[in-house]
Amino acid sequence: MDQNALWSLRLGYSNKENSKISQKGIPSFVEDSFKVSFDKSIPDFLNDSPKTVAELKQLRQLFKNATPEEKKEARQKENQTSEAMKQWWIERIIDAEYPLQEKMTLLLHNHFVSTFQKVKVNYWMFQHNQIVRKNAFGNFKTLTKEILKSNAMVRYLDNTDNKRGKINENLSRELLELFTLGIGNYTEDDVKNGAKGLAGLNLGEDGAQYRKAFEDNSTITYLGKTGVFKSDALVDIIFEQKNIPYLMTRKILEWFIYDNPKEELVQYYGDYFRKVDFEFKPLLLKIFTEEALKNTAGSKIKNPLEYSLQLLAELQLENEKKTLITNFLKQQSMDLFNQPNVKGWEGGKSWLTTQIYLQRNTVADAFCQGRVDNNRKMDGKNRPLQNKIVSLNWQKGTNKTIIKELTDRLLFGVSPEIQKDLETVLKYDFDANAPNADQAVLRLFNTIIKEPEFQLI
């Protein structure tokens, strides 16, 4: 695979970044990605959604007195808003001039997990998403402090039940285990005492806030320090620990480059992460600049979003209704805003089970034939697939030059066996000017994208 095509996929979702990377080089491309502005605007689909605790209480009172039909309509409306938010995010990803911000946002969305299913308030999920987006190129410690004080996280990890005299350890445990230090770098006493420090951190009008009646102001010992500590102080103490840089550094390497990064790489980049005071920008720049000099193609299985957006971009179908993508992601167990548990999507080999691989090949056939599913499930009706005209970019030439052009941007490696197979699909006597030339190249493309090697970047 061509290096620029490889890094176009790693720093984006398709071959669309290839020309910018080839012109600018990785360092300048990444620096330009950092300049993307943060959009604070609230999407229109959230206009009628409750945004404050007071509005939520009012809505619940109305719901309590509603008829069964009215309750059903209200649930459908909330589900439609949740679906609209998924499509809004997909659209942001596709339309982004530099998609690295959204790719980093998705990583953090899967690190600091909260879900529609548990939180049940669309606006709070939007706020959570905006917090990770705003801090995607910011500071890890600052992000951790902000996410702890989001209504979505407080509800998702049951800190609404964490009160003085009735401690709930969920948020405290995941703060240490999954968000920052990782297993083996804290004690059960740290979990219990951290929970005391978080007691009373409850839902607030514009984010979580402490309620005095439920706070626990007792002196605790937390990771070796003794005092009365609240959420920000707990995070400050965590970020003083020796092993704090490595869990997030490993996550970044896994998300962008390696399913199984070597420990010496995690240590090397993690030490640098600490040196730059947990700022994401210098860490990302260093990782991408240095790893781009290595032969790393084929070291990561594409997640369903990478897979689907690359296919749709190649076939120039990315402007189809976004339900095409959200339904596929759900089918592939990557439902946005609805990870299976607090650990998030596992990634790696979980993206290439036998079932998922077969589903991908079925979708590949459908896309290449222009059979597009425009949201057949949203209203429970089975609508027929709609045929669209697909358009594949390729340069006229011999069968071998066309095979090379496509494999350079689609496959991380081409063995003699694969080359031989592809030359039986697009034969030596191929005529690029023949009326059926486009269909012949499309058949070649369809064959390539069903190779196991296409699943890797």
KOLTORNU-165152 format. One record per residue (C-alpha): y, x, z; residue in one letter. Coordinates in steps of 0.1 Angstrom, whole numbers, padded with zeros to 4 digits, always signed. Layout:
<nodes>
YXZA...
</nodes>
This chain:
<nodes>
+0000+0000+0000M+0035+0012-0008D+0053+0023+0024Q+0084+0002+0017N+0062-0029+0011A+0043-0022+0043L+0074-0019+0064W+0090-0049+0047S+0061-0069+0062L+0063-0052+0096R+0100-0056+0100L+0100-0090+0083G+0074-0114+0069Y+0072-0107+0032S+0081-0083+0004N+0117-0095+0005K+0129-0066+0026E+0114-0040+0003N+0145-0033-0018S+0168-0030+0012K+0144-0006+0029I+0140+0015-0002S+0178+0017-0006Q+0188+0022+0030K+0157+0038+0046G+0141+0026+0078I+0168+0039+0102P+0197+0023+0084S+0177-0009+0078F+0170-0012+0115V+0206-0005+0124E+0218-0032+0101D+0192-0056+0116S+0209-0050+0150F+0242-0062+0136K+0229-0098+0131V+0251-0122+0151S+0238-0146+0177F+0243-0182+0168D+0252-0203+0199K+0253-0236+0182S+0230-0265+0193I+0210-0281+0164P+0218-0317+0156D+0182-0328+0164F+0190-0322+0201L+0221-0344+0201N+0203-0373+0219D+0180-0352+0241S+0187-0350+0278P+0203-0317+0287K+0211-0319+0324T+0190-0328+0355V+0213-0359+0359A+0207-0370+0323E+0170-0365+0327L+0168-0386+0359K+0188-0414+0342Q+0164-0413+0312L+0133-0414+0335R+0147-0444+0353Q+0151-0462+0320L+0116-0451+0310F+0102-0465+0342K+0115-0499+0334N+0107-0498+0297A+0081-0519+0279T+0049-0502+0266P+0063-0503+0231E+0096-0488+0242E+0077-0460+0260K+0056-0453+0229K+0088-0451+0208E+0104-0427+0234A+0074-0404+0233R+0073-0404+0195Q+0110-0395+0195K+0105-0366+0218E+0075-0354+0198N+0096-0356+0166Q+0123-0335+0183T+0097-0309+0193S+0085-0308+0157E+0120-0305+0144A+0126-0275+0167M+0095-0257+0153K+0108-0264+0118Q+0143-0252+0127W+0128-0219+0139W+0107-0214+0108I+0138-0221+0087E+0158-0195+0107R+0130-0169+0100I+0128-0176+0063I+0165-0177+0057D+0174-0146+0078A+0190-0118+0059E+0174-0094+0084Y+0144-0111+0100P+0138-0085+0127L+0158-0104+0153Q+0136-0135+0148E+0104-0113+0148K+0115-0098+0181M+0124-0133+0194T+0089-0144+0186L+0074-0114+0205L+0095-0123+0235L+0086-0160+0231H+0050-0149+0235N+0057-0126+0264H+0078-0149+0286F+0057-0180+0278V+0067-0216+0285S+0055-0246+0265T+0065-0281+0254F+0033-0294+0268Q+0042-0284+0304K+0080-0283+0304V+0084-0316+0285K+0122-0312+0281V+0131-0301+0245N+0166-0289+0254Y+0152-0266+0281W+0128-0252+0256M+0157-0246+0233F+0176-0228+0260Q+0146-0206+0268H+0143-0197+0231N+0180-0189+0229Q+0177-0166+0260I+0151-0145+0243V+0169-0145+0210R+0202-0134+0226K+0185-0106+0244N+0161-0096+0216A+0182-0064+0209F+0195-0063+0245G+0182-0050+0278N+0147-0058+0291F+0159-0060+0328K+0188-0083+0319T+0164-0105+0299L+0139-0107+0328T+0167-0118+0352K+0179-0145+0328E+0145-0159+0320I+0136-0163+0357L+0167-0185+0360K+0158-0208+0330S+0148-0243+0338N+0119-0240+0314A+0103-0210+0332M+0109-0225+0367V+0091-0257+0356R+0064-0240+0335Y+0052-0217+0364L+0056-0244+0391D+0085-0228+0410N+0098-0263+0415T+0069-0266+0440D+0078-0232+0457N+0096-0241+0489K+0100-0226+0524R+0069-0233+0543G+0050-0244+0512K+0049-0214+0490I+0037-0215+0454N+0029-0180+0440E+0026-0187+0403N+0060-0174+0391L+0059-0145+0415S+0024-0135+0402R+0032-0137+0365E+0065-0119+0370L+0045-0089+0381L+0012-0093+0362E+0023-0105+0328L+0061-0100+0325F+0067-0065+0339T+0043-0042+0357L+0008-0053+0348G-0024-0055+0369I-0030-0026+0393G+0007-0018+0399N+0014-0042+0428Y-0005-0057+0458T-0013-0093+0468E+0013-0089+0495D+0039-0082+0469D+0030-0114+0451V+0032-0134+0484K+0065-0118+0495N+0080-0122+0460G+0071-0159+0461A+0092-0161+0493K+0121-0145+0476G+0118-0170+0448L+0113-0201+0471A+0139-0227+0464G+0147-0215+0429L+0147-0249+0413N+0160-0269+0383L+0197-0268+0378G+0223-0284+0355E+0226-0254+0332D+0197-0233+0344G+0177-0227+0375A+0195-0223+0408Q+0186-0219+0445Y+0186-0249+0467R+0195-0240+0503K+0172-0266+0518A+0142-0249+0502F+0151-0212+0503E+0132-0187+0524D+0156-0162+0538N+0131-0142+0558S+0129-0104+0556T+0101-0093+0533I+0087-0060+0521T+0085-0059+0483Y+0071-0030+0464L+0079-0007+0493G+0115-0020+0499K+0124-0042+0529T+0151-0068+0531G+0161-0103+0521V+0157-0104+0483F+0164-0131+0457K+0154-0132+0420S+0179-0106+0407D+0171-0082+0436A+0134-0086+0430L+0138-0077+0394V+0159-0047+0403D+0132-0034+0426I+0105-0040+0399I+0125-0019+0374F+0126+0010+0398E+0088+0013+0396Q+0071+0042+0379K+0050+0020+0355N+0076-0005+0345I+0082+0007+0309P+0046+0006+0296Y+0035-0030+0295L+0065-0040+0272M+0062-0008+0252T+0025-0016+0245R+0035-0052+0235K+0060-0039+0210I+0036-0015+0194L+0009-0042+0192E+0033-0068+0178W+0046-0046+0150F+0022-0018+0142I-0011-0013+0161Y-0037-0038+0174D-0049-0010+0196N-0021+0016+0202P-0032+0049+0217K-0023+0054+0254E-0004+0086+0246E+0019+0066+0223L+0024+0040+0249V+0033+0067+0274Q+0055+0086+0250Y+0076+0056+0239Y+0075+0041+0274G+0090+0072+0289D+0118+0070+0263Y+0123+0033+0271F+0130+0043+0307R+0153+0071+0296K+0175+0047+0277V+0176+0023+0307D+0153-0003+0291F+0176-0010+0261E+0156-0025+0232F+0177-0011+0204K+0171+0026+0209P+0135+0020+0216L+0129+0000+0184L+0148+0024+0163L+0128+0053+0177K+0094+0036+0172I+0101+0023+0137F+0117+0056+0125T+0089+0078+0138E+0059+0055+0130E+0072+0050+0094A+0065+0087+0089L+0028+0082+0096K+0000+0067+0076N-0005+0036+0097T-0014+0009+0071A-0042-0014+0080G-0039-0009+0118S-0029-0045+0126K-0043-0080+0117I-0016-0103+0104K-0008-0132+0126N-0008-0167+0110P+0030-0167+0105L+0030-0133+0088E+0000-0144+0066Y+0015-0177+0056S+0051-0166+0050L+0040-0137+0029Q+0018-0160+0007L+0046-0186+0003L+0072-0159-0006A+0049-0144-0032E+0043-0178-0048L+0080-0188-0043Q+0069-0218-0023L+0088-0209+0009E+0114-0237+0004N+0087-0264+0008E+0090-0286+0038K+0085-0265+0069K+0057-0288+0082T+0036-0270+0056L+0039-0240+0079I+0040-0256+0113T+0008-0275+0105N-0009-0243+0093F+0001-0224+0124L-0013-0251+0146K-0045-0251+0127Q-0047-0213+0132Q-0040-0216+0169S-0005-0203+0167M+0014-0234+0176D+0050-0225+0182L+0063-0234+0217F+0027-0243+0227N+0007-0212+0235Q-0028-0219+0250P-0019-0204+0284N+0006-0182+0302V-0009-0151+0286K+0002-0163+0252G-0015-0157+0219W-0040-0130+0223E-0034-0115+0189G-0056-0087+0174G-0091-0099+0165K-0084-0134+0177S-0064-0139+0145W-0095-0132+0124L-0124-0152+0137T-0148-0165+0111T-0133-0200+0112Q-0097-0187+0109I-0107-0164+0080Y-0123-0193+0061L-0093-0215+0068Q-0070-0188+0054R-0091-0185+0022N-0090-0223+0018T-0052-0223+0022V-0050-0194-0002A-0068-0214-0029D-0046-0244-0023A-0013-0225-0024F-0023-0207-0056C-0031-0241-0072Q+0002-0254-0060G-0015-0279-0037R+0010-0283-0009V+0005-0304+0023D+0038-0320+0031N+0031-0332+0066N+0002-0355+0061R-0005-0358+0099K+0028-0366+0114M+0025-0404+0110D-0013-0405+0110G-0016-0413+0073K-0037-0392+0049N-0014-0386+0020R-0026-0368-0012P-0017-0332-0016L+0013-0326-0039Q+0009-0302-0067N+0038-0278-0071K+0045-0252-0098I+0039-0217-0084V+0056-0187-0097S+0044-0151-0092L+0065-0121-0099N+0048-0094-0120W+0058-0069-0146Q+0042-0070-0181K+0017-0042-0186G-0020-0033-0189T-0046-0048-0166N-0046-0016-0145K-0008-0014-0141T-0007-0050-0130I-0035-0045-0106I-0017-0015-0091K+0016-0034-0089E+0000-0063-0069L-0022-0042-0047T+0007-0018-0038D+0024-0047-0021R-0006-0067-0010L-0035-0044+0002L-0033-0015+0027F-0060+0003+0007G-0080-0001-0025V-0116+0012-0026S-0134+0020-0059P-0154-0012-0053E-0124-0034-0049I-0108-0018-0080Q-0139-0025-0100K-0140-0061-0088D-0103-0066-0097L-0109-0052-0132E-0136-0078-0138T-0110-0105-0130V-0082-0090-0151L-0101-0073-0179K-0092-0043-0200Y-0083-0064-0230D-0057-0085-0210F-0027-0095-0232D+0005-0098-0211A+0021-0119-0239N-0007-0144-0242A+0001-0180-0233P-0023-0180-0204N-0012-0146-0190A+0005-0161-0160D-0026-0180-0150Q-0047-0149-0155A-0025-0128-0132V-0025-0157-0107L-0063-0156-0106R-0061-0119-0099L-0036-0126-0071F-0059-0152-0056N-0088-0128-0057T-0067-0101-0040I-0054-0123-0011I-0090-0132-0002K-0100-0096+0003E-0105-0087+0039P-0080-0059+0034E-0052-0085+0028F-0056-0096+0064Q-0043-0063+0076L-0009-0045+0076I
</nodes>
